[in-house]
Amino acid sequence: MIITLTPNPAFDITYAVTSVALGESHRVGSVSERAGGKGLNVAAVLTAMGHRAVAVAPVFELDAGLFASDLDARRVPHRLVSSPCPTRRSVAVVEADGRATLLNEPGIGQSQRVWDRLADELVRLAPEASVLTVSGSLPPGTDHDLIRRLTLMAREAGLRVVLDVSGIPLTRALGAGPDLVKPNRVEAAVTLTGLGRGEVPSVPGAARALVVAGARAAVVSDGTNGLVLVHEDVALRAHLRRPLSGNPTGAGDALTAALAADLEGGLPQGRDAWAAALRRGIAWSGAAVLQPVAGSVDPADVDRLLPTVEIEEIRP
């Protein structure tokens, strides 16, 4: 089983429009609202792909019923920890050509009591699980050491840890030895700046620097250019043969889901094992782009995309 933790969940609202013109009024073609946040999307994708997952998140006590109803309707197992803090909203305005504009509220800082209850929930679930993912932002005012403490706790419980976080929280968590970190190119640069590494010359350079800083493996995504993986002496680039048009807002969460699924059996070892894992990751990510809202994939799209993934070895 895979536990997915969302420290800063949101109501995900997606507006479909023909195009966006700043300063103008727009007619919305369709609207979707669902329980969201990166970790909840990860759990939803894992469920759609036939993997056992449970989503854990702090949710405003007055919103818990709405969150639970939506997740139940999508058959996503969940453990929602009651919080006195109102739930933030995340708005995606998606144009017909696939360009997405995101408006993300910051959220409200949780009390230590809520974080303690979340940690207790993770401890209760750990005996049935093999992997913990932690995804997304932290509410303002959150202790920057939270992710590091959760990583250490999970590793002590025998869980493999996948982190899709960035900035100071990731900088501090690297020393705890997460099994895999998955920032995008910009997030990796911000994290490495916090480590005093200066300017990072390339995406492979960022991935290598994250491993040197403590991660066992690093995947750095770079939009339509695909991603780069570094683990020990393996360095690979993976991308689709042709970029897809659609809604990219859930692509990174689908990639996290695929990587977590591969880690259920342990961290991949060697070029061929990583190539297979990255091929699945790119296919899951691409399948998410084809969906109108984040947290969704069609297994048929995954099967169709798998043969179109290109894997290249990166030479030192």
NORSULUR-V916509 format. One record per residue. OMEGA is omega in whole degrees, -180 to 180 (NA if undefined). D_LAST is the distance of its C-alpha to the last C-alpha in whole Angstrom. Layout:
# NORSULUR-V916509
OMEGA D_LAST
OMEGA D_LAST
This chain:
# NORSULUR-V916509
179 36
174 34
177 35
-180 34
176 35
-178 36
-174 37
-176 38
-177 40
162 41
179 44
179 41
-180 43
175 42
174 44
180 44
178 45
177 45
-179 43
174 43
-176 45
179 45
-178 48
174 50
-177 51
173 49
-178 51
-179 49
177 49
180 48
177 47
176 45
-178 46
175 44
-174 43
-168 40
-169 37
-179 33
176 34
176 37
179 35
-180 33
-180 36
179 37
178 34
179 34
-180 38
-178 38
172 35
179 38
179 36
-179 38
174 37
-178 39
178 39
-179 40
171 41
-176 43
177 46
-173 49
180 52
179 54
-173 51
-180 50
179 52
178 51
-177 47
-179 48
-180 50
-180 47
176 45
-179 48
179 48
179 45
178 45
178 42
-175 43
171 43
-177 44
-180 45
-176 46
-180 49
176 48
-175 51
178 48
-178 49
178 46
176 44
177 43
-175 40
174 41
176 39
-173 40
-180 39
-176 40
-180 41
178 37
179 35
-177 35
174 35
-175 37
175 36
-173 39
173 38
-176 41
-174 40
-179 42
-177 44
180 43
174 44
177 46
180 45
179 47
179 46
178 42
179 44
175 45
179 42
178 41
179 44
178 43
179 40
179 41
-177 44
-172 41
-178 39
180 40
-171 40
176 37
-176 33
170 31
170 32
174 30
-170 31
169 30
-176 31
172 33
177 35
178 39
177 40
-180 41
177 39
-178 37
179 34
-176 34
-176 35
177 32
-180 31
178 34
178 34
179 30
180 32
-179 35
-180 33
177 31
178 34
178 36
-180 33
168 32
-170 28
175 27
-179 26
172 26
179 26
-177 27
175 26
-176 27
178 28
178 29
178 26
-178 25
-178 27
-177 27
-180 23
178 25
175 27
175 24
-178 24
-178 23
171 21
-173 21
174 21
168 21
-174 21
-179 19
180 22
179 23
180 20
179 20
-179 23
-178 23
174 20
177 23
177 25
180 23
-178 23
-180 19
-178 20
178 19
-171 15
-173 14
176 12
175 13
178 9
178 10
180 13
179 13
-179 11
178 13
177 16
177 15
-178 15
175 18
178 20
177 19
177 18
180 17
172 16
178 17
-179 17
-175 19
176 19
-178 23
176 23
178 19
-175 19
176 17
178 13
172 13
175 11
-177 13
-178 12
179 10
176 10
-175 9
171 11
180 13
179 17
174 19
179 23
177 24
178 26
180 27
174 30
-180 33
-178 34
-174 34
-169 31
-180 32
-175 32
-179 29
178 26
176 29
176 29
177 25
180 26
-179 29
180 27
178 24
178 27
178 29
-179 26
177 26
180 30
-177 29
179 26
178 22
-179 21
176 19
-175 16
-174 15
180 18
179 20
178 18
178 18
179 21
-179 22
178 20
177 22
-179 25
179 24
-179 23
177 27
180 28
178 27
179 28
178 31
179 32
-177 32
180 35
-177 37
-178 39
179 39
179 36
-179 36
170 37
174 35
-180 37
179 36
176 37
178 34
-180 31
-178 32
-176 33
-176 29
-179 27
-177 27
-180 26
178 22
178 19
-180 16
176 13
179 10
180 7
178 4
NA 0
